[in-house]
Amino acid sequence: MRPPTNYKSRSMRLNSAWRYGINHLVTGLAILSTALVIVPLVAILVYLIYKGASSLNLDFFTHIPAPVGETGGGMANAMLGSGIVLVLASSMGIPVGIAAGVYLAEYGQGKLLAMAVRFTADVLNGIPSIVMGIAAYSLIVMRQMHFSAFAGGVALAIMMVPTITRTTEEMLMTVPHSIREAALGLGVPKWRTVLSVSLRTASPGIITGCMLAFARVAGETAPLLFTAFGNQFWSFKLNEPIAALPLQIYVYAISPYDEWHRLAWGGALVLILMIMVSVTLVRIYAGRGVLKGAS
Amino acid sequence: MGVGINVEHLNAWYGTTHTLQDINLNIPANHATALIGPSGCGKSTFVRCLNRMHETNPIARATGVVKMGEVDIYKDASPVDIRRRVGMVFQRPNPFPTMSIYDNVASGLKLNGFRNKAILDETVERSLKAAALWEEVKDDLKKKSGASLSGGQQQRMCIARALAVDPEVLLMDEPASALDPVSTSKIEDLIFQLKSQYTIVIVTHNMQQAARVAENTGFFLNGKMVEFNSTDKIFTTPSDKRTEDYITGRFG
């Protein structure tokens, strides 16, 4: 049965005006929210460039800090130190995080241990970063009786693990069960199915998770305060205190000298650029080899 | 060549639900056998017991004897060994989304550590030809993802993938139910050709499909096998009242 024409057209006209209005309202809210997210980011970056770009020169990237009172000097040792500590942290945190995530998603379903691991990861994620520093301090620094790059790496690795674990788990859960069954049905052992099918299918999301964890710890200062400790000269030894950009920025920013303040701004800019470049590189590298039409 | 399957006193459970109750059945080698019955009657569970996929669900278990030739698959072999001898095609096409068409078809061999390129090439071509897909994809084998094909093509690719490991038995769980009529008829033609070389067990909701492709048909109802006979007999002179009710559309 068709409703009477006049009734239909009138209500539809009202209805469509209403829907039209709501559509615009919601679209507007979405755009506003996007702007709220982007504006602070752009503002910080622009301000950093404005304050920091002028102190960036060749010396900044090639020299170690100059003594107080002398002009010039750079943060080369801090950049190298940050690189070393982050490579250490990633090489410990990423494998452990991914392995724990694989356990949660593929082997631990419904098991008590898995629930405990998941809970621990969530709690660990919310613990202030300085506590991680204290943990690494009492576990490693107290025993060895000296600060070290290694202790800094461990503190940052502990911070990376929960994020990576939970993202890996969630990404593996999005891999359809039918794909695992396809592999098992071909007589592929479970471990091989997990490695070559589940993990591979979930890899874009897992890589994103690792990058997020990396970017987060790259800027951490607190966990390094009593672990890597920082220094003012070149150091390549994992067993000795090492400089790191966030530490150097912290020390310079709270100092009373204008010259050091300028260097701190430059350091902050370099830190952000380093994070942006490494995340972009990994994205490009990880995006290669993806086939046309692959989801 | 295919191998016959002998099922004796097979019982299966999901948690406390007794999904399969004392199934006894002889599936002849190199023939197509259809399993029909209403949804939830246990026919999918039954085929999943034939390659031990049933037990991948943590709450599932099964008892009884399933003999594939002389091998009791629940006693004499590991699930992984059995699944290499028994190919499976699922209801929905399930290509590996990260792999090319070539890698999808070769996956059974590659993921089991097989690396000889010449043999892989040859196997991929032979399997895709056997699945009647070769002509459509031969130019994009390594360029296109398996997931970029149409649904019907994906399902034929999944059949090729199952054939590539050279199984003796091919289990098909409603292989055409997610496909359009043209793709369905292609799959049925394919089953018709394949059954001279493989023992095929096909679960279907479509009784015409059972009649078209299978020599023998089993009717399942509420976890029990009500009747098993030649397809002709089942559809013309069923011996059980419940089978007759089902095929004449009085229920289900």
HADDOCK unambig.tbl for C-alpha pairs under 7 A between the chains (distance, minus, plus):
assign (segid A and resid 178 and name CA) (segid B and resid 94 and name CA) 6.09 0.50 0.50
assign (segid A and resid 179 and name CA) (segid B and resid 94 and name CA) 5.71 0.50 0.50
assign (segid A and resid 179 and name CA) (segid B and resid 95 and name CA) 6.95 0.50 0.50
assign (segid A and resid 179 and name CA) (segid B and resid 96 and name CA) 6.31 0.50 0.50
assign (segid A and resid 182 and name CA) (segid B and resid 94 and name CA) 6.58 0.50 0.50
assign (segid A and resid 185 and name CA) (segid B and resid 83 and name CA) 5.58 0.50 0.50
assign (segid A and resid 185 and name CA) (segid B and resid 87 and name CA) 6.64 0.50 0.50
assign (segid A and resid 185 and name CA) (segid B and resid 88 and name CA) 6.00 0.50 0.50
assign (segid A and resid 186 and name CA) (segid B and resid 83 and name CA) 5.77 0.50 0.50
assign (segid A and resid 186 and name CA) (segid B and resid 84 and name CA) 5.69 0.50 0.50
assign (segid A and resid 186 and name CA) (segid B and resid 87 and name CA) 6.41 0.50 0.50
assign (segid A and resid 186 and name CA) (segid B and resid 108 and name CA) 5.37 0.50 0.50
assign (segid A and resid 186 and name CA) (segid B and resid 162 and name CA) 6.68 0.50 0.50
assign (segid A and resid 187 and name CA) (segid B and resid 80 and name CA) 4.63 0.50 0.50
assign (segid A and resid 187 and name CA) (segid B and resid 81 and name CA) 6.40 0.50 0.50
assign (segid A and resid 187 and name CA) (segid B and resid 83 and name CA) 4.44 0.50 0.50
assign (segid A and resid 187 and name CA) (segid B and resid 84 and name CA) 4.52 0.50 0.50
assign (segid A and resid 188 and name CA) (segid B and resid 80 and name CA) 6.52 0.50 0.50
assign (segid A and resid 188 and name CA) (segid B and resid 108 and name CA) 6.87 0.50 0.50
assign (segid A and resid 188 and name CA) (segid B and resid 111 and name CA) 6.41 0.50 0.50
assign (segid A and resid 188 and name CA) (segid B and resid 112 and name CA) 6.11 0.50 0.50
assign (segid A and resid 189 and name CA) (segid B and resid 80 and name CA) 6.13 0.50 0.50
assign (segid A and resid 192 and name CA) (segid B and resid 111 and name CA) 6.94 0.50 0.50
assign (segid A and resid 201 and name CA) (segid B and resid 97 and name CA) 6.92 0.50 0.50
assign (segid A and resid 201 and name CA) (segid B and resid 98 and name CA) 5.93 0.50 0.50
assign (segid A and resid 291 and name CA) (segid B and resid 100 and name CA) 7.00 0.50 0.50
assign (segid A and resid 291 and name CA) (segid B and resid 143 and name CA) 6.73 0.50 0.50
assign (segid A and resid 291 and name CA) (segid B and resid 144 and name CA) 6.03 0.50 0.50
assign (segid A and resid 291 and name CA) (segid B and resid 145 and name CA) 5.52 0.50 0.50
assign (segid A and resid 292 and name CA) (segid B and resid 144 and name CA) 5.59 0.50 0.50
assign (segid A and resid 292 and name CA) (segid B and resid 145 and name CA) 6.00 0.50 0.50
assign (segid A and resid 293 and name CA) (segid B and resid 144 and name CA) 6.87 0.50 0.50
assign (segid A and resid 293 and name CA) (segid B and resid 145 and name CA) 5.74 0.50 0.50
assign (segid A and resid 293 and name CA) (segid B and resid 147 and name CA) 6.52 0.50 0.50
assign (segid A and resid 293 and name CA) (segid B and resid 148 and name CA) 4.78 0.50 0.50
assign (segid A and resid 294 and name CA) (segid B and resid 97 and name CA) 5.52 0.50 0.50
assign (segid A and resid 294 and name CA) (segid B and resid 98 and name CA) 5.87 0.50 0.50
assign (segid A and resid 294 and name CA) (segid B and resid 145 and name CA) 5.40 0.50 0.50
assign (segid A and resid 294 and name CA) (segid B and resid 147 and name CA) 5.99 0.50 0.50
assign (segid A and resid 294 and name CA) (segid B and resid 148 and name CA) 6.58 0.50 0.50
assign (segid A and resid 295 and name CA) (segid B and resid 97 and name CA) 6.23 0.50 0.50
